[in-house]
Amino acid sequence: MGSALDIPLHVKYIQSLGENKDDLVYHLTAHLRMNAVYWGLTALCIMGHKDALDRDETIAFVMSCWDNEAGAFGAHPDHDAHIHATLSAIQILLMQDALDRIDVPRVVKYILSLQQPSGVFAGDHFGEIDTRFLYCAVNALSLLDHLHELDVEKTVGYIRRCKNFDGGFGAREGAESHAAQVWVCVSALAILDRLDEVDQDTLGWWLAERQVPNGGLNGRPEKLEDVCYSHWVLSTMSILNKIPWIDADKLTAFILSAQDLEHGGIADRPGDLPDVFHTIFGLGGLSLLGYPGLADLDPVYCMPADLIESKGLRKGWEALPRRSLT
Amino acid sequence: MHGVKRVRYSREALAAKKEREQAKLKEYESLTGEVLARKKTKDWSQGSFDLTTKLLHVNPEFYTVWNYRRNILLNGLFPGRTPAEINDLLSDDLSLTTAFLKQHPKVYWIWNHRQWCLQQVPDGPSEEDPEAWRQSYWNKELFVVEKMLDADARNFHAWNYRRNVLSHMPIRRSEQSELVYTKRKIEANFSNFSAWHQRSKVLTSMWESGKLDKSRSLEDEFDLVKNAMYTDPNDQSVWIYHRWLVGSGDDRVIVEREIDSIQELLEEQPDSKWCMESLVFYKRLLLRKHEDSLTDGDRNDLENKCLELLTKLQSVDPDRRQRYLDLSHSKRAVE
């Protein structure tokens, strides 16, 4: 059937990411660093090797990205605050049991200040709007126990206006359905207990049709399959309790075939260069598919399920049962 | 990263590559350090502006530097300048982003900066004609977006930007012209779901406002879709759009006519998953919406036919067999 998941190799890969400081690519991606650390740490948690990254160093890195002028986090020291980096920072600190390091009132204020009259959120004060940022806001407020400060009707109202005839959701009002935007909208609705806004049968159908003959998933009709859709599509299907509507064995095989079995990590598709983004999303997909030896991933938050459950935030999603290692 | 192939380097090649990178890296780190240091001191000078240009050429995804550039324009370069001079600065930045977009068509930060520039365009050229500059820019935007969509007809950044341009132009283009544009894109490639999607939005708006007679327009759409279906019955875009056209199923004549039409196609393409899937959906729509006008015999026939199709679908489209199984068990389910 193909190769098994090489957990020790992928753990080493993630550890090595912070060590390649003389790689040009490492520096050219500084604007994603906070996100990358969150992706890497979540991947390690799912593989059961959280301690492969040093806790104190990780926390120190996160805090070094605090933008005191804005009252939120940037992607890297001296980078401007942004809602996406802020969410990743909160998620990392939660996984490292260090949420107490956050100035919660300031961060909540920053997040709420980004909501637009239409109900959508901007990414920062320059105003780019996207349902991704709406999700960042809802997720972050939820993890900080400040969801009660959100105008839920206003927020849900915007998501509703992004709903398309295929049951999916776009980046903003009028935009085409895209699996990543579908995931952020459905997950936000799940956090807000408003899944009643989703046409679950139509969307379930649209999502099931993302599986292509080689077993991989794409993000929109007639586009190429990509491992990251193992997260966007599959997590959404998990929230709608419809994972059985695709072929799990074929998807599992596809994800496994995208591993780089020489240097570690998972790529967007077989034969391509791996990166930490596709590594977590491939692992997340495998976890939801019940792959043995992995911890449960919460598909709404894309974080370890036991952690989310301990905060009382688990919603009614379903994954395939975990197969045993033998 | 997407679509980057793994390459095997020899030890020598790898060493040479690393050496070349070291020089680039030193330069990059020095430039980055300089720019961020100036930003910290709120240096809004021309010199700093030029440094951001240099840095963004190397890394147009460096969002913090785009932010700094905008702040330099707002706080350093715009103040004290005439509207015409501000206009020139914005024009230069728009040209810069056009060049960047050719290399990086999917980078959010570049599209953002473009949009920001357009929002800054001052009234001009005169008090009597304050919208002319803006109108000229927005017209050009449409042209730029069309070129981007010619290069990649599915680029959602470009489609989103297109919608943005259409809604912001001081003198709006007609929705009719957008219908023409989407039709052109669809006829160039039936698989262009982005164009079908855009078309659905424009039609919805025109029907709701009464600009277009819905029933006549629907007929035109069914003709367009039928043509596409027969040309490529495997293309899911067409079938998804068709389901939207049939809509609520309140018009029984349409539902029955479409069922017949698809049945004909199925006879030519007996293994067509999309024909079968759609027939199940529309037959069940008929059962749900028009139950009272059907005889018991008709109802049983329809439901039995659906079950037959669902069984066949399990073998024709085995990846999704569980869905077809679920549908078999839930009688008269919508999906």
Interface residues (C-beta under 8 A of the other chain):
Chain A: D22 D23 L24 H27 L28 T29 A30 H31 G74 A75 D78 H79 D80 H82 D124 F126 G127 E128 N164 F165 D166 G170 A171 R172 G174 A175 E176 S177 H178 D201 T202 G204 W205 W206 A208 E209 Q211 P213 G215 R220 P221 E222 K223 D226 K242 P244 W245 I246 D247 K250 D260 A267 D268 G271 D272 L273 P274 D275 F277
Chain B: M1 H2 G3 V4 K5 R6 K18 E21 Q22 K24 L25 Y28 E29 T32 L36 K39 K40 V58 N59 E61 F62 Y63 T64 N67 R70 Y108 N112 W116 R154 F156 W159 N160 R163 S191 F193 S194 H197 Q198 S200 K201 D235 Q236 S237 I240 R243 W244 P318 D319 R320 Q322 R323 D326 A333 V334 E335
